[in-house]
Amino acid sequence: MLTSFSAKVHTAKSSHFRNKIDSAPDMRNLFRTFNSLLCPPPPPPTTSITADDFATFFTDKTRSISGQFSPPRTQDPHPTTSTAKTPIFSFCPLTEAEVSKLLLSNHPTTCPLDPIPSHLLQAISPTLLPALTHIINTSLLTGNFPIAFKQARVTPLLKKPTLNTSLIENYRPVSLLPFIAKTLERVVFNQVSLFLSQNDKLDAKQSGFRRGHSTETALLSVTEALRIAKAHSKSSVLILLDLSAAFDTVNHQILLSTLSSLGISGIPLRWFESYLTGRSFRVAWGGEVSKAHQLVTGVPQGSVLGPLLFSTYTTSLGPIIQAHGFSYHCYADDTQLYLSFQPDDPTVAARISGCLADISAWMKEHHLQLNLAKTELLVLPATPTLQHDFTIQLGSSTITPSTSVRNLGVIFDDQLTFKDHITKTARSCRFALYNIRKIRPFLTEHAAQLLVQALVISRLDYCNALLAGLPSNTVKPLQMIQNAAATGLQRAQKSPCYTSLYLPALATNHGLHQVQDTDACI
């Protein structure tokens, strides 16, 4: 009887895990599903904060930052004439076939404001195509963004699990937008980004949300420059700028003037003006929804166009940085400044101060707040024994060098060994493998592969090109994780570690060596 009961429980658990994992549409949802299976979500935090409290806090925070700046001094965003040298952008209407392709290629994220679930909309899209195509083309040809698409539903999310849930400042807003609104944005994004790329209007040093670019390309560009400087016996400084609520304080008048200077005028410019104005949001919290709050500044977070608009908004920052001899690379609002110099150069501290002062002035002029208290400075000496004492005083803020900084999810140290990053990556992967082992008896091989790919291999893959050329003993912890992941896919508890059992080419792709280490088995 007990054996039969245990067998039925095992079968039920296996079926439950298999259904949950197979139903996850992508790696992000698979990660959430895995966490919910092993770590059930805690009950809602016991706090007296209401939805209206969150809405008021988010609004007041943005208003407080924007209130520090003077009204912008910009030209008319609707010029009547344009120079012959500036190409003029215009929208192209879409066919039903193009709208269908766009609808089906978009991830079916559903917002509470959607009248029907997104996956259902995609399923019945052939019936709705004439109406959807008419809505999109009418918007493009008239320069009007539908009012119904300007609403957002915001969910407060705790910034870190360890933070006090009763403090409202420990939450950040996550904005959800209607699926059809994001589809219309995708149409505009595709056409505008193509125009800007073809006419070299985008900053070549901006990797944020551009085709063929990623955080890895941004980090590779900077890391390679720092390594070359070190090979030529030069020291370097790496400065990571921090902005407060950058997307939320973008001034619409300045943004429209910037778009106009890039060749976006007439109906397309009126479309962007319509897109930006009259927007509102409501906060959903604890089963309640706040009253509507108007957005008078900023580009919508969670939108398709937001990152592109922010990138165009900051195109004039690059020349300010380069005027001081600094190089830079951006990913959205994350900006990396770096400068290589001879170790005995006495002007470096003054150059850093001057560059940051001009950047701060540019930020103020463009209604962005540079957070000097969180701006980080990493000094990379030409030799391990060399010491540089750069303490930068800018106004009332003091920036002191750190021995390591977190840059786009990667930990940089002052010797570019990446040992801290490898240690942290290995630790998080071991924890994931430990959790997978708990439910491994109930998983099919396919389900186990999905979990290993989502929770372990993805971590090993992230920006692993930065580790190329490091000594084998430095990257060995990652090789051990890979071996353990391969072994974890085998049902037998005492099977030996064979890396070839799982993605045998992975070690070569990662720059890792094939290492047998049975102690790494899970």
Secondary structure, 3 states (H helix, E strand, C coil): CHHHHHHHHHHHHHHHHHHHHHCCCCHHHHHHHHHHHHCCCCCCCCCCCCHHHHHHHHHHHHHHHHCCCCCCCCCCCCCCCCCCCCCCCCCCCCCHHHHHHHHHHCCCCCCCCCCCCHHHHHHCHHHHHHHHHHHHHHHHHHCCCCHHHHEEEEEEEECCCCCCCCCHHHEEEEEECCHHHHHHHHHHHHHHHHHHHHCCCCCCCECCCCCCCCHHHHHHHHHHHHHHHHHCCCEEEEEEECEECCHHHCCHHHHHHHHHHCCCCHHHHHHHHHHHCCEEEEEEECCEECCCEEECCCCCCCCCCHHHHHHHHCCCHHHHHHCCCCEEEEECCEEEEEEEECCCCCCHHHHHHHHHHHHHHHHHHCCCEECCCCCEEEEECCCCCCCCCCCEEECCEEECEECEEEECCEEEECCCCCHHHHHHHHHHHHHHHHHHHHHHHHCCHHHHHHHHHHHHHHHHHCCHHHHCCCCHHHHHHHHHHHHHHHHHCCCCCCCCCCHHHCCCCHHHHHCCCCCCCHHHCC
